[in-house]
Amino acid sequence: MPSLGFPELVIILVMALIIFGPGKLPDVGRSVGKALREFKTAKDSVVSDIKEDNKENVNITG
């Protein structure tokens, strides 16, 4: 899977600027950042629950 380079990021930023306008762009960025933070928190919670369950299973069987 190819990664995004500088030219691709510039094109995406220009398109977002055209679509949302300069006034809404900070709000869109803030919303995306908040969604990513919430996703990371939920992921960390699931990972910690899985690790905790694995520890309990090892203690029961071991």
Secondary structure, 3 states (H helix, E strand, C coil): CCCCCHHHHHHHHHHHHHHHHHHHHHHHHHHHHHHHHHHHHHHHHHHHHHHHHHHHHHHHHC
